Amino acid sequence: MATIKELYDLCKKKLEAGEKLGFLLKAFVEEYENEDKEQTTKEVSVTFMKKKNSIS
């Protein structure tokens, strides 16, 4: 299992190599860089929604 810092480092390496990141990883990198470095914990709320296919 990776730590938050390891995930951030991997994303930054991919960006430097010219690879594109998905919107979720881009948001993660932006939030990590904007995060208050003195803060030790952060609350995150995530909701997954499954799209239902209707058959007519």
PyMOL Python script that loads the backbone (N, CA, C, O; Angstrom):
from pymol import cmd

cmd.read_pdbstr("""\
ATOM      1  N   MET A   1       0.845  -1.170   0.000  1.00  0.00           N
ATOM      2  CA  MET A   1       0.000   0.000   0.000  1.00  0.00           C
ATOM      3  C   MET A   1       0.895   1.240   0.000  1.00  0.00           C
ATOM      4  O   MET A   1       1.887   1.289   0.727  1.00  0.00           O
ATOM      5  N   ALA A   2       0.554   2.223  -0.800  1.00  0.00           N
ATOM      6  CA  ALA A   2       1.344   3.442  -0.933  1.00  0.00           C
ATOM      7  C   ALA A   2       0.885   4.500   0.065  1.00  0.00           C
ATOM      8  O   ALA A   2      -0.274   4.526   0.480  1.00  0.00           O
ATOM      9  N   THR A   3       1.810   5.362   0.434  1.00  0.00           N
ATOM     10  CA  THR A   3       1.469   6.505   1.281  1.00  0.00           C
ATOM     11  C   THR A   3       1.032   7.658   0.386  1.00  0.00           C
ATOM     12  O   THR A   3       1.225   7.613  -0.829  1.00  0.00           O
ATOM     13  N   ILE A   4       0.451   8.674   0.976  1.00  0.00           N
ATOM     14  CA  ILE A   4       0.015   9.861   0.236  1.00  0.00           C
ATOM     15  C   ILE A   4       1.215  10.515  -0.448  1.00  0.00           C
ATOM     16  O   ILE A   4       1.125  10.922  -1.606  1.00  0.00           O
ATOM     17  N   LYS A   5       2.325  10.615   0.258  1.00  0.00           N
ATOM     18  CA  LYS A   5       3.539  11.233  -0.298  1.00  0.00           C
ATOM     19  C   LYS A   5       4.052  10.430  -1.490  1.00  0.00           C
ATOM     20  O   LYS A   5       4.461  11.018  -2.491  1.00  0.00           O
ATOM     21  N   GLU A   6       4.040   9.099  -1.406  1.00  0.00           N
ATOM     22  CA  GLU A   6       4.506   8.269  -2.521  1.00  0.00           C
ATOM     23  C   GLU A   6       3.611   8.449  -3.747  1.00  0.00           C
ATOM     24  O   GLU A   6       4.107   8.513  -4.872  1.00  0.00           O
ATOM     25  N   LEU A   7       2.308   8.531  -3.537  1.00  0.00           N
ATOM     26  CA  LEU A   7       1.382   8.758  -4.640  1.00  0.00           C
ATOM     27  C   LEU A   7       1.630  10.121  -5.271  1.00  0.00           C
ATOM     28  O   LEU A   7       1.629  10.249  -6.495  1.00  0.00           O
ATOM     29  N   TYR A   8       1.843  11.134  -4.446  1.00  0.00           N
ATOM     30  CA  TYR A   8       2.134  12.476  -4.949  1.00  0.00           C
ATOM     31  C   TYR A   8       3.414  12.466  -5.780  1.00  0.00           C
ATOM     32  O   TYR A   8       3.450  13.037  -6.869  1.00  0.00           O
ATOM     33  N   ASP A   9       4.464  11.820  -5.273  1.00  0.00           N
ATOM     34  CA  ASP A   9       5.734  11.752  -5.998  1.00  0.00           C
ATOM     35  C   ASP A   9       5.570  11.048  -7.344  1.00  0.00           C
ATOM     36  O   ASP A   9       6.138  11.487  -8.344  1.00  0.00           O
ATOM     37  N   LEU A  10       4.801   9.966  -7.378  1.00  0.00           N
ATOM     38  CA  LEU A  10       4.551   9.242  -8.622  1.00  0.00           C
ATOM     39  C   LEU A  10       3.812  10.128  -9.631  1.00  0.00           C
ATOM     40  O   LEU A  10       4.148  10.146 -10.815  1.00  0.00           O
ATOM     41  N   CYS A  11       2.814  10.853  -9.156  1.00  0.00           N
ATOM     42  CA  CYS A  11       2.058  11.755 -10.037  1.00  0.00           C
ATOM     43  C   CYS A  11       2.956  12.850 -10.595  1.00  0.00           C
ATOM     44  O   CYS A  11       2.873  13.171 -11.780  1.00  0.00           O
ATOM     45  N   LYS A  12       3.806  13.421  -9.763  1.00  0.00           N
ATOM     46  CA  LYS A  12       4.712  14.482 -10.213  1.00  0.00           C
ATOM     47  C   LYS A  12       5.694  13.950 -11.250  1.00  0.00           C
ATOM     48  O   LYS A  12       5.999  14.647 -12.218  1.00  0.00           O
ATOM     49  N   LYS A  13       6.200  12.719 -11.069  1.00  0.00           N
ATOM     50  CA  LYS A  13       7.109  12.115 -12.050  1.00  0.00           C
ATOM     51  C   LYS A  13       6.409  11.922 -13.384  1.00  0.00           C
ATOM     52  O   LYS A  13       6.996  12.157 -14.441  1.00  0.00           O
ATOM     53  N   LYS A  14       5.139  11.489 -13.334  1.00  0.00           N
ATOM     54  CA  LYS A  14       4.378  11.298 -14.566  1.00  0.00           C
ATOM     55  C   LYS A  14       4.163  12.634 -15.278  1.00  0.00           C
ATOM     56  O   LYS A  14       4.272  12.709 -16.502  1.00  0.00           O
ATOM     57  N   LEU A  15       3.861  13.681 -14.522  1.00  0.00           N
ATOM     58  CA  LEU A  15       3.675  15.006 -15.119  1.00  0.00           C
ATOM     59  C   LEU A  15       4.965  15.509 -15.752  1.00  0.00           C
ATOM     60  O   LEU A  15       4.944  16.064 -16.851  1.00  0.00           O
ATOM     61  N   GLU A  16       6.086  15.318 -15.065  1.00  0.00           N
ATOM     62  CA  GLU A  16       7.375  15.755 -15.592  1.00  0.00           C
ATOM     63  C   GLU A  16       7.762  14.983 -16.849  1.00  0.00           C
ATOM     64  O   GLU A  16       8.462  15.513 -17.712  1.00  0.00           O
ATOM     65  N   ALA A  17       7.310  13.732 -16.957  1.00  0.00           N
ATOM     66  CA  ALA A  17       7.597  12.904 -18.129  1.00  0.00           C
ATOM     67  C   ALA A  17       6.659  13.237 -19.288  1.00  0.00           C
ATOM     68  O   ALA A  17       6.801  12.685 -20.379  1.00  0.00           O
ATOM     69  N   GLY A  18       5.709  14.130 -19.058  1.00  0.00           N
ATOM     70  CA  GLY A  18       4.795  14.542 -20.106  1.00  0.00           C
ATOM     71  C   GLY A  18       3.524  13.724 -20.204  1.00  0.00           C
ATOM     72  O   GLY A  18       2.738  13.905 -21.133  1.00  0.00           O
ATOM     73  N   GLU A  19       3.317  12.829 -19.258  1.00  0.00           N
ATOM     74  CA  GLU A  19       2.091  12.028 -19.261  1.00  0.00           C
ATOM     75  C   GLU A  19       0.933  12.857 -18.717  1.00  0.00           C
ATOM     76  O   GLU A  19       1.122  13.735 -17.876  1.00  0.00           O
ATOM     77  N   LYS A  20      -0.259  12.565 -19.206  1.00  0.00           N
ATOM     78  CA  LYS A  20      -1.451  13.257 -18.724  1.00  0.00           C
ATOM     79  C   LYS A  20      -2.041  12.489 -17.557  1.00  0.00           C
ATOM     80  O   LYS A  20      -2.045  11.258 -17.542  1.00  0.00           O
ATOM     81  N   LEU A  21      -2.537  13.231 -16.581  1.00  0.00           N
ATOM     82  CA  LEU A  21      -3.201  12.639 -15.427  1.00  0.00           C
ATOM     83  C   LEU A  21      -4.701  12.841 -15.559  1.00  0.00           C
ATOM     84  O   LEU A  21      -5.152  13.819 -16.155  1.00  0.00           O
ATOM     85  N   GLY A  22      -5.466  11.924 -15.008  1.00  0.00           N
ATOM     86  CA  GLY A  22      -6.915  12.068 -14.973  1.00  0.00           C
ATOM     87  C   GLY A  22      -7.305  13.186 -14.022  1.00  0.00           C
ATOM     88  O   GLY A  22      -6.483  13.688 -13.256  1.00  0.00           O
ATOM     89  N   PHE A  23      -8.577  13.566 -14.086  1.00  0.00           N
ATOM     90  CA  PHE A  23      -9.033  14.692 -13.263  1.00  0.00           C
ATOM     91  C   PHE A  23      -8.885  14.427 -11.771  1.00  0.00           C
ATOM     92  O   PHE A  23      -8.616  15.352 -11.004  1.00  0.00           O
ATOM     93  N   LEU A  24      -9.055  13.178 -11.348  1.00  0.00           N
ATOM     94  CA  LEU A  24      -8.948  12.862  -9.930  1.00  0.00           C
ATOM     95  C   LEU A  24      -7.507  13.019  -9.438  1.00  0.00           C
ATOM     96  O   LEU A  24      -7.270  13.575  -8.366  1.00  0.00           O
ATOM     97  N   LEU A  25      -6.553  12.530 -10.221  1.00  0.00           N
ATOM     98  CA  LEU A  25      -5.146  12.662  -9.828  1.00  0.00           C
ATOM     99  C   LEU A  25      -4.682  14.106  -9.905  1.00  0.00           C
ATOM    100  O   LEU A  25      -3.875  14.540  -9.083  1.00  0.00           O
ATOM    101  N   LYS A  26      -5.182  14.862 -10.889  1.00  0.00           N
ATOM    102  CA  LYS A  26      -4.840  16.286 -10.970  1.00  0.00           C
ATOM    103  C   LYS A  26      -5.333  17.013  -9.719  1.00  0.00           C
ATOM    104  O   LYS A  26      -4.609  17.818  -9.134  1.00  0.00           O
ATOM    105  N   ALA A  27      -6.559  16.725  -9.321  1.00  0.00           N
ATOM    106  CA  ALA A  27      -7.127  17.352  -8.127  1.00  0.00           C
ATOM    107  C   ALA A  27      -6.334  16.958  -6.887  1.00  0.00           C
ATOM    108  O   ALA A  27      -6.112  17.780  -5.998  1.00  0.00           O
ATOM    109  N   PHE A  28      -5.910  15.699  -6.829  1.00  0.00           N
ATOM    110  CA  PHE A  28      -5.113  15.227  -5.694  1.00  0.00           C
ATOM    111  C   PHE A  28      -3.797  16.005  -5.598  1.00  0.00           C
ATOM    112  O   PHE A  28      -3.416  16.456  -4.518  1.00  0.00           O
ATOM    113  N   VAL A  29      -3.107  16.157  -6.727  1.00  0.00           N
ATOM    114  CA  VAL A  29      -1.831  16.880  -6.740  1.00  0.00           C
ATOM    115  C   VAL A  29      -2.032  18.329  -6.311  1.00  0.00           C
ATOM    116  O   VAL A  29      -1.256  18.852  -5.511  1.00  0.00           O
ATOM    117  N   GLU A  30      -3.069  18.981  -6.837  1.00  0.00           N
ATOM    118  CA  GLU A  30      -3.337  20.372  -6.485  1.00  0.00           C
ATOM    119  C   GLU A  30      -3.627  20.519  -4.994  1.00  0.00           C
ATOM    120  O   GLU A  30      -3.106  21.425  -4.344  1.00  0.00           O
ATOM    121  N   GLU A  31      -4.452  19.636  -4.458  1.00  0.00           N
ATOM    122  CA  GLU A  31      -4.780  19.707  -3.034  1.00  0.00           C
ATOM    123  C   GLU A  31      -3.561  19.422  -2.166  1.00  0.00           C
ATOM    124  O   GLU A  31      -3.368  20.063  -1.133  1.00  0.00           O
ATOM    125  N   TYR A  32      -2.742  18.467  -2.581  1.00  0.00           N
ATOM    126  CA  TYR A  32      -1.547  18.139  -1.809  1.00  0.00           C
ATOM    127  C   TYR A  32      -0.609  19.342  -1.752  1.00  0.00           C
ATOM    128  O   TYR A  32      -0.040  19.643  -0.702  1.00  0.00           O
ATOM    129  N   GLU A  33      -0.449  20.029  -2.886  1.00  0.00           N
ATOM    130  CA  GLU A  33       0.434  21.191  -2.932  1.00  0.00           C
ATOM    131  C   GLU A  33      -0.140  22.372  -2.161  1.00  0.00           C
ATOM    132  O   GLU A  33       0.622  23.188  -1.641  1.00  0.00           O
ATOM    133  N   ASN A  34      -1.459  22.486  -2.073  1.00  0.00           N
ATOM    134  CA  ASN A  34      -2.098  23.597  -1.364  1.00  0.00           C
ATOM    135  C   ASN A  34      -2.311  23.313   0.115  1.00  0.00           C
ATOM    136  O   ASN A  34      -2.660  24.213   0.880  1.00  0.00           O
ATOM    137  N   GLU A  35      -2.104  22.082   0.513  1.00  0.00           N
ATOM    138  CA  GLU A  35      -2.370  21.668   1.890  1.00  0.00           C
ATOM    139  C   GLU A  35      -1.459  22.404   2.876  1.00  0.00           C
ATOM    140  O   GLU A  35      -0.283  22.646   2.602  1.00  0.00           O
ATOM    141  N   ASP A  36      -2.023  22.743   4.004  1.00  0.00           N
ATOM    142  CA  ASP A  36      -1.263  23.347   5.087  1.00  0.00           C
ATOM    143  C   ASP A  36      -0.300  22.295   5.634  1.00  0.00           C
ATOM    144  O   ASP A  36      -0.738  21.253   6.121  1.00  0.00           O
ATOM    145  N   LYS A  37       0.988  22.551   5.561  1.00  0.00           N
ATOM    146  CA  LYS A  37       1.995  21.560   5.950  1.00  0.00           C
ATOM    147  C   LYS A  37       1.983  21.275   7.458  1.00  0.00           C
ATOM    148  O   LYS A  37       2.488  20.237   7.886  1.00  0.00           O
ATOM    149  N   GLU A  38       1.427  22.157   8.253  1.00  0.00           N
ATOM    150  CA  GLU A  38       1.368  21.934   9.700  1.00  0.00           C
ATOM    151  C   GLU A  38       0.239  20.994  10.083  1.00  0.00           C
ATOM    152  O   GLU A  38       0.263  20.405  11.164  1.00  0.00           O
ATOM    153  N   GLN A  39      -0.741  20.848   9.218  1.00  0.00           N
ATOM    154  CA  GLN A  39      -1.884  19.988   9.499  1.00  0.00           C
ATOM    155  C   GLN A  39      -1.462  18.529   9.354  1.00  0.00           C
ATOM    156  O   GLN A  39      -0.816  18.163   8.372  1.00  0.00           O
ATOM    157  N   THR A  40      -1.824  17.692  10.332  1.00  0.00           N
ATOM    158  CA  THR A  40      -1.393  16.297  10.305  1.00  0.00           C
ATOM    159  C   THR A  40      -2.485  15.351   9.837  1.00  0.00           C
ATOM    160  O   THR A  40      -2.186  14.234   9.414  1.00  0.00           O
ATOM    161  N   THR A  41      -3.747  15.770   9.902  1.00  0.00           N
ATOM    162  CA  THR A  41      -4.844  14.922   9.430  1.00  0.00           C
ATOM    163  C   THR A  41      -5.790  15.755   8.576  1.00  0.00           C
ATOM    164  O   THR A  41      -5.837  16.980   8.678  1.00  0.00           O
ATOM    165  N   LYS A  42      -6.538  15.060   7.736  1.00  0.00           N
ATOM    166  CA  LYS A  42      -7.497  15.752   6.893  1.00  0.00           C
ATOM    167  C   LYS A  42      -8.692  14.842   6.675  1.00  0.00           C
ATOM    168  O   LYS A  42      -8.528  13.654   6.396  1.00  0.00           O
ATOM    169  N   GLU A  43      -9.890  15.389   6.799  1.00  0.00           N
ATOM    170  CA  GLU A  43     -11.106  14.619   6.587  1.00  0.00           C
ATOM    171  C   GLU A  43     -11.502  14.693   5.121  1.00  0.00           C
ATOM    172  O   GLU A  43     -11.533  15.772   4.530  1.00  0.00           O
ATOM    173  N   VAL A  44     -11.804  13.531   4.538  1.00  0.00           N
ATOM    174  CA  VAL A  44     -12.185  13.454   3.137  1.00  0.00           C
ATOM    175  C   VAL A  44     -13.483  12.671   3.016  1.00  0.00           C
ATOM    176  O   VAL A  44     -13.641  11.616   3.630  1.00  0.00           O
ATOM    177  N   SER A  45     -14.411  13.193   2.222  1.00  0.00           N
ATOM    178  CA  SER A  45     -15.673  12.514   1.988  1.00  0.00           C
ATOM    179  C   SER A  45     -15.770  12.174   0.501  1.00  0.00           C
ATOM    180  O   SER A  45     -15.626  13.051  -0.350  1.00  0.00           O
ATOM    181  N   VAL A  46     -16.018  10.888   0.188  1.00  0.00           N
ATOM    182  CA  VAL A  46     -16.093  10.438  -1.197  1.00  0.00           C
ATOM    183  C   VAL A  46     -17.386   9.661  -1.394  1.00  0.00           C
ATOM    184  O   VAL A  46     -17.752   8.836  -0.557  1.00  0.00           O
ATOM    185  N   THR A  47     -18.076   9.923  -2.495  1.00  0.00           N
ATOM    186  CA  THR A  47     -19.297   9.209  -2.825  1.00  0.00           C
ATOM    187  C   THR A  47     -19.161   8.626  -4.224  1.00  0.00           C
ATOM    188  O   THR A  47     -18.806   9.333  -5.167  1.00  0.00           O
ATOM    189  N   PHE A  48     -19.443   7.335  -4.355  1.00  0.00           N
ATOM    190  CA  PHE A  48     -19.427   6.679  -5.649  1.00  0.00           C
ATOM    191  C   PHE A  48     -20.871   6.446  -6.078  1.00  0.00           C
ATOM    192  O   PHE A  48     -21.688   5.959  -5.297  1.00  0.00           O
ATOM    193  N   MET A  49     -21.176   6.794  -7.312  1.00  0.00           N
ATOM    194  CA  MET A  49     -22.519   6.617  -7.824  1.00  0.00           C
ATOM    195  C   MET A  49     -22.430   5.732  -9.062  1.00  0.00           C
ATOM    196  O   MET A  49     -21.634   5.990  -9.965  1.00  0.00           O
ATOM    197  N   LYS A  50     -23.239   4.707  -9.095  1.00  0.00           N
ATOM    198  CA  LYS A  50     -23.267   3.791 -10.224  1.00  0.00           C
ATOM    199  C   LYS A  50     -24.405   4.195 -11.155  1.00  0.00           C
ATOM    200  O   LYS A  50     -25.544   4.377 -10.726  1.00  0.00           O
ATOM    201  N   LYS A  51     -24.075   4.329 -12.425  1.00  0.00           N
ATOM    202  CA  LYS A  51     -25.077   4.713 -13.406  1.00  0.00           C
ATOM    203  C   LYS A  51     -25.886   3.474 -13.770  1.00  0.00           C
ATOM    204  O   LYS A  51     -25.326   2.432 -14.110  1.00  0.00           O
ATOM    205  N   LYS A  52     -27.207   3.600 -13.696  1.00  0.00           N
ATOM    206  CA  LYS A  52     -28.088   2.488 -14.051  1.00  0.00           C
ATOM    207  C   LYS A  52     -28.428   2.565 -15.526  1.00  0.00           C
ATOM    208  O   LYS A  52     -28.796   3.624 -16.034  1.00  0.00           O
ATOM    209  N   ASN A  53     -28.302   1.441 -16.209  1.00  0.00           N
ATOM    210  CA  ASN A  53     -28.689   1.373 -17.615  1.00  0.00           C
ATOM    211  C   ASN A  53     -30.134   0.929 -17.703  1.00  0.00           C
ATOM    212  O   ASN A  53     -30.495  -0.116 -17.163  1.00  0.00           O
ATOM    213  N   SER A  54     -30.961   1.705 -18.374  1.00  0.00           N
ATOM    214  CA  SER A  54     -32.365   1.324 -18.528  1.00  0.00           C
ATOM    215  C   SER A  54     -32.550   0.685 -19.885  1.00  0.00           C
ATOM    216  O   SER A  54     -32.102   1.207 -20.906  1.00  0.00           O
ATOM    217  N   ILE A  55     -33.214  -0.446 -19.876  1.00  0.00           N
ATOM    218  CA  ILE A  55     -33.481  -1.180 -21.113  1.00  0.00           C
ATOM    219  C   ILE A  55     -34.929  -0.914 -21.503  1.00  0.00           C
ATOM    220  O   ILE A  55     -35.856  -1.208 -20.748  1.00  0.00           O
ATOM    221  N   SER A  56     -35.107  -0.357 -22.685  1.00  0.00           N
ATOM    222  CA  SER A  56     -36.461  -0.013 -23.136  1.00  0.00           C
ATOM    223  C   SER A  56     -37.020  -1.081 -24.033  1.00  0.00           C
ATOM    224  O   SER A  56     -38.149  -0.960 -24.507  1.00  0.00           O
TER     225      SER A  56
END
""", "prot")
cmd.dss("prot")
cmd.show_as("cartoon", "prot")
cmd.util.cbc("prot")
cmd.orient("prot")
